[in-house]
């Protein structure tokens, strides 16, 4: 209703409730300026917050941004960053409602996203019940594969490898699938930010259930397969343990007819923890398990 320019913005909340999520990204830890442009960092910082809002079953409406920047940061980098925020928000019809900038030794980016539930109940992590199916939509493994390519310093000289690196620089979360899943009756949902196994483990823990996954049900996308071939790595490790792609993972009652964009990869049973090939994934993750 009232955007940047005054002391505070004013937002409408047609639903009477507001969904809110915030994240902080720090240079060197979450992004590198030599690996990602300001524009990519802006898209990514906005995406990971908008995705958290979508994972509640809500439609993102706006973000506000707090920035810490070093004195020697090129102004063009800051402009690109801002363009990244605006463009990523535009993909979901959201806006940048305001922000603040202050001096800092490193680039520090705090993004807060707000969203609208449209009359629906929020989809939490604790609603998964035995008998429900586990499904995923969106990309898995791209960001991890792209990061591994950059770290190895190998030539990125094919369309598939370029797509993996682009996936590291800028995620493509399936935002619209969040509210859709809520409408379909999803019982639990979250976005995959730390790695599928770890994140689905949060659902198992919150709901007091066990999740059994079938690794053969996961698709290894061409960019992920190509990067694994290039580096002699296991692509399934990136698919199951790689974070930052912001796919949506959800559980649904068995009678829900899922659109083709959702892939059923497991089921919820009585118990605890996450099982793959009938064995429990421990703290040390997929690699150790293999
Ligand atoms: Mg999340």
Boltz pocket constraint, residues with backbone or C-beta under 6 A from the ligand:
constraints:
  - pocket:
      binder: B
      contacts: [[A, 48], [A, 51], [A, 52], [A, 55], [A, 190], [A, 191], [A, 192], [A, 193]]
      max_distance: 6.0
